[in-house]
Amino acid sequence: MIKKLSKEPLFQFLIIALVLLGGERWINAEDFAYDQYHIQIDDQQLLQFMQLRAKTFKPDQAEAALTAMSADDRQRLVDDYARNEVLFREAMAIGLDKNDQIIRRRLIQKMDYLAQGFFDESEPLTEADLRAFYAGRKQDYKKAAEATFTHVFVSAQNRSAEDARAIADKLLGQLNADRAPFENASRYGERFLYNRNYVNREDDEIGSHFGQSFQETVFALSTGDQWQGPVQSNYGWHLVLLVKNAAAYIPEFEEVSSAVFADAQRQQQREVKSQAIDKLMAKYQIEAE
C-alpha cells in the first residue's frame, strides 16, 4: 500500500513540500524564533492598553498621562503590557482558544459588532426616506385614547348590586348638590382597589383597572363640572367627574418626526448589518445532515 502510494504524484509533491518547509524552518530557525518570541511595544499600543485597562476611551487624556509618566511608571506599564502579550501568545500556542464556548461567543459578538460598523458607510437618511418610512408604519405611532377623571366608589362586594346602585344614585345627587370639586373626591364614597384620580391615563390602563365596560362608558361621556354615573365596573359602581376625554389618533409626521428618525435609523442599521453578514455567509457552502 505504501509502495503504491509513493508512486502517486500528489503524494510525492506533499513529501517534497514538507521537506522544503522543514528545511527552511531549520535553516532560518533563529529568524522564526525571533518573530515568535519578539514583542515590539510602541506608544500607540501603550495608549490603547491604558484606555482598555481604565475602561475610559479618551485618547487625549491617555496621551497626556503617558507623556507625564516617570521612567519607572512607564517601565511598569511596558512590563504589564508585555506580560499580557506573553500570556496571550502562549495561550494561543497551546490552543486554549479551541473548543472554548466563552471565547467563541466573544468572537461572534465582535464579528457581529464589526458587521454593524458598515452602517457608518451608508447614505444618511433624507426627509423623503423618513416620510416613506412613516407612511408605511402609521399605526406604530398611533396615540392611545386618554382620559383625566376622578371617581367616587361604592363597592358591591358585601352588598347586592341593586343596593350598591341605590347608594350610588343617592350619592350622585349629593355630589352635584355640593358641587364637589375634583380634589375633594376622596371625601366621599369608599376606598377603591386602585387609584382615586386618573390624570392623562391611557385607555388600556383604565380598562385593566376597571374593566372593559367601564372603559368604554367613560370614553363615551362628555367632559364638564357635573358628576356622572353611576358607571359599573368589575368591583361596584362609580360616580365620575370627567375633565378630559381624548380619542385615539394618528399624529402627523411633524409631531413624531424625531421618533420616526430614530426608528428608521435602527431599521437601517439592522438592514446594513444583515446584508454584511449575508455577504460573509455567501462565501461558505453549508451542509446539514
C-alpha positions in Angstrom: 0.0 0.0 0.0 2.8 2.4 1.0 4.8 1.4 -2.1 1.8 2.1 -4.3 1.1 5.4 -2.6 4.7 6.6 -3.0 4.2 6.4 -6.8 1.4 8.9 -6.7 2.4 12.4 -7.9 0.3 14.2 -5.3 1.9 12.2 -2.5 5.4 12.9 -3.9 4.6 16.6 -4.1 3.4 16.7 -0.5 6.6 15.0 0.7 8.8 17.4 -1.2 6.8 20.4 0.2 7.1 19.1 3.8 10.9 18.6 3.3 11.3 22.1 1.9 9.3 23.7 4.6 11.1 21.8 7.4 14.5 22.6 5.8 13.7 26.3 5.5 12.5 26.3 9.2 15.7 24.6 10.3 18.0 26.9 8.3 16.1 30.0 9.4 15.4 28.8 12.9 16.8 31.9 14.6 14.6 34.2 12.4 11.5 32.1 13.2 12.3 32.2 16.9 12.9 35.9 16.7 9.5 36.5 15.1 7.7 34.2 17.5 9.3 35.5 20.7 9.8 39.1 19.8 7.4 41.7 21.2 7.6 45.2 19.8 5.9 47.9 22.0 5.2 51.4 20.8 3.4 54.4 22.2 0.2 53.6 20.3 0.0 50.2 21.8 0.6 51.6 25.3 -2.1 54.3 24.8 -4.6 51.6 23.7 -3.6 49.4 26.6 -4.1 52.3 29.1 -7.5 53.1 27.8 -8.7 49.5 27.8 -7.4 49.0 31.3 -9.1 52.1 32.6 -12.3 51.4 30.6 -12.2 55.1 29.5 -11.7 55.7 25.9 -10.3 59.3 25.8 -7.2 59.4 23.6 -6.2 62.9 24.6 -6.2 62.2 28.3 -4.4 58.9 27.8 -1.7 60.6 25.7 -1.2 63.4 28.3 -1.0 60.8 31.1 1.6 58.7 29.1 3.7 61.8 28.4 3.7 62.8 32.0 4.7 59.4 33.3 8.0 59.0 35.0 10.5 56.5 33.6 9.7 54.0 36.4 5.9 54.2 35.8 6.4 53.9 32.0 8.6 50.8 32.6 5.9 49.3 34.8 3.3 49.9 32.1 5.6 48.3 29.5 6.1 45.3 31.8 2.3 44.9 32.3 1.6 45.1 28.5 4.4 42.6 27.8 3.1 40.2 30.5 -0.4 40.2 28.9 1.0 39.7 25.4 3.2 36.8 26.5 0.3 35.1 28.2 -1.9 35.7 25.2 0.7 34.3 22.8 1.4 31.2 24.9 -2.3 30.5 25.3 -2.8 30.7 21.5 0.3 28.5 21.0 -1.1 25.6 23.1 -4.6 26.0 21.6 -6.5 27.3 24.6 -8.8 29.2 22.3 -10.0 25.9 20.7 -13.4 24.5 21.7 -13.9 27.3 24.3 -17.5 28.4 24.1 -16.9 31.7 26.0 -14.1 32.7 23.6 -16.3 31.5 20.7 -19.2 33.7 21.9 -17.0 36.7 22.3 -15.6 36.4 18.8 -19.1 36.0 17.4 -20.1 39.2 19.3 -17.1 41.0 17.9 -17.8 40.0 14.3 -21.5 41.0 14.8 -20.3 44.4 16.1 -17.9 44.8 13.1 -20.8 44.0 10.7 -22.8 46.7 12.3 -20.0 49.1 11.7 -20.7 49.1 8.0 -23.7 51.4 8.9 -21.2 54.4 9.1 -20.6 54.0 5.3 -24.3 54.0 4.4 -26.1 57.1 3.0 -27.7 59.4 5.5 -31.5 59.3 5.7 -33.3 62.1 3.8 -36.7 63.6 4.8 -38.2 61.7 1.9 -36.9 58.4 3.4 -38.4 59.3 6.7 -41.7 60.2 5.3 -41.9 57.0 3.3 -40.9 55.1 6.5 -43.7 56.8 8.4 -46.3 56.3 5.7 -45.7 52.5 5.9 -45.9 52.4 9.7 -48.5 55.0 10.7 -50.2 52.6 13.1 -47.0 52.2 15.0 -47.2 55.9 16.0 -50.9 55.9 17.0 -51.6 57.8 20.2 -53.8 55.9 22.6 -57.1 57.4 23.9 -56.5 59.3 27.2 -58.8 60.5 29.9 -58.5 62.6 33.1 -61.1 61.9 35.7 -61.7 61.3 39.4 -64.3 58.9 40.8 -66.3 58.1 43.9 -66.6 54.3 44.5 -69.4 52.2 46.0 -68.4 48.6 46.5 -70.7 45.7 45.6 -68.6 43.2 47.5 -70.6 43.0 50.7 -74.0 44.1 49.3 -76.1 43.3 46.3 -75.6 45.1 43.1 -79.0 46.7 43.5 -78.3 48.0 46.9 -74.9 49.3 45.8 -76.6 51.0 42.8 -79.2 52.7 45.1 -76.4 54.1 47.4 -74.5 55.4 44.3 -77.7 57.1 42.9 -78.2 58.9 46.2 -74.5 59.8 46.4 -74.6 61.3 42.9 -77.3 63.8 43.9 -75.2 64.8 47.0 -72.0 65.3 44.9 -73.8 67.6 42.4 -75.6 69.4 45.2 -72.3 70.1 46.9 -70.7 70.9 43.6 -67.8 68.7 44.8 -64.6 69.6 43.0 -62.0 67.2 41.6 -59.7 67.5 44.6 -62.5 66.7 47.1 -63.5 63.3 45.7 -61.6 61.5 48.5 -64.2 62.8 51.0 -66.9 60.7 49.5 -67.6 57.0 48.9 -65.4 54.0 49.7 -61.8 53.1 49.2 -61.0 51.7 45.7 -58.5 48.9 44.9 -56.5 51.2 42.6 -56.3 55.0 42.2 -58.8 57.7 43.1 -57.6 60.2 40.4 -56.6 59.3 36.9 -54.7 62.1 35.0 -53.8 61.6 31.3 -54.2 57.8 31.7 -54.4 55.6 28.5 -57.5 53.6 27.7 -55.7 50.2 28.2 -54.7 51.2 31.8 -58.2 52.3 32.6 -59.6 49.1 31.2 -57.1 47.0 33.2 -58.2 48.7 36.5 -62.0 48.9 36.0 -62.9 46.5 33.2 -63.7 46.9 29.5 -67.3 48.0 30.0 -66.3 50.8 32.4 -63.6 51.9 29.9 -66.0 52.1 27.0 -68.6 54.0 29.0 -66.1 56.6 30.4 -64.8 57.4 26.9 -68.3 57.9 25.7 -69.1 60.5 28.4 -68.8 64.2 27.9 -66.5 66.4 29.9 -67.7 69.1 32.3 -68.1 70.0 36.0 -71.0 67.6 36.6 -70.7 64.3 38.3 -72.0 61.5 36.1 -73.0 57.9 36.6 -73.3 55.5 38.2 -70.9 53.6 36.0 -70.5 49.9 36.8 -67.1 48.3 37.0 -65.9 44.8 37.9 -66.0 45.9 41.6 -69.1 48.0 42.0 -70.4 51.4 41.0 -68.6 54.7 40.3 -69.6 58.3 40.1 -67.3 60.1 37.6 -66.1 63.6 37.2 -64.6 63.7 33.7 -62.2 66.5 32.9 -60.5 65.3 29.7 -61.5 62.7 27.1 -59.2 62.5 24.1 -59.8 59.9 21.4 -57.1 57.8 19.9 -55.5 59.4 16.8 -52.6 59.0 14.4 -50.3 62.1 14.7 -49.0 63.9 11.7 -45.4 63.2 10.6 -44.1 66.5 12.0 -45.4 65.6 15.5 -43.4 62.4 15.7 -40.5 63.1 13.3 -37.8 62.6 16.0 -39.3 59.2 16.8 -39.6 58.3 13.1 -35.9 59.2 12.6 -34.8 57.0 15.5 -36.8 54.1 14.3 -35.8 54.5 10.7 -32.1 54.7 11.7 -32.4 51.5 13.8 -34.1 49.8 10.8 -31.3 50.9 8.5 -28.7 49.6 11.0 -30.4 46.2 11.1 -30.5 46.0 7.3 -26.9 47.0 6.8 -25.7 44.5 9.4 -27.9 41.8 7.9 -26.5 42.5 4.4 -22.9 42.4 5.7 -23.5 39.0 7.4 -25.2 37.7 4.3 -22.1 38.5 2.3 -19.9 36.7 4.7 -22.2 33.6 4.7 -22.3 33.6 0.9 -18.6 32.6 1.0 -19.4 29.3 2.7 -21.0 26.1 1.5 -23.3 25.0 4.3 -24.4 21.3 4.5 -26.7 19.9 7.2 -27.4 16.2 7.7 
